[in-house]
Amino acid sequence: MSYEIRNPLEHSPTPANSRDTFDVIISIVPTNSFQIIRNCATCNRKTRFQNSNRFRVNANGNKIDVWLIYSCEHCKHTLNLSIYERKSPSQIEPSEYQKFLQNDETLAEKYGSSKNFFSQNKAEIDWETLSYRYTKEFGQASKTTQTSFVGHIYIQNDYDLNIRTDKMASEILQISRSQLKKLIKDQKIVLTKQHRNVIIEVNE
């Protein structure tokens, strides 16, 4: 698992539609498609399957099936993950259908980073290989260093990534887990989980 931080606490103008409750809002987003763990018929064992960024489209009469193709990282044995099954052409957006035919990489990455998509296909995501980054959506802080920042940080986890709350907080604040644990014990930091999102309250 790897991540990158792009100056999440750096000062920037606050847009008009910002949430006044928070000093900084940060999004956590995957930097590539999820990999999945699956039994490979060729390797005869569990392996990782990766997004090929290719679609398979099959038209049978007036019904269409669409799959996203994943492949074994070792032997390239393929696995089709269902996007649409037995759909009428009128039920698929024409622009999206064209992207399926063109193997549009952006669309493949979109499906490849949708937790619901993998859940619907009963596919096991390999969270250990997850790569992600933190991007500051907006924020206005009087101090710009992690050691002196005081205020509320809201972490938007729109992709519902399986990352521990304390791990996110330590990465955002750029401090060790042991430092974070001590600051929580001293009530200088309070972590609050809101469904998939996290609020970090940093006190004086």
Secondary structure as UniProt FT lines:
FT   STRAND          2..5
FT   TURN            8..9
FT   TURN            16..17
FT   TURN            20..21
FT   STRAND          24..30
FT   STRAND          36..40
FT   TURN            41..44
FT   STRAND          45..60
FT   TURN            61..62
FT   STRAND          63..72
FT   TURN            73..75
FT   STRAND          78..87
FT   HELIX           89..91
FT   HELIX           94..101
FT   TURN            102..103
FT   HELIX           105..112
FT   HELIX           115..120
FT   TURN            121..122
FT   STRAND          124..125
FT   HELIX           127..129
FT   STRAND          131..139
FT   TURN            146..148
FT   STRAND          151..156
FT   TURN            158..159
FT   HELIX           165..173
FT   HELIX           177..185
FT   TURN            186..187
FT   STRAND          189..194
FT   TURN            195..196
FT   STRAND          197..202
//
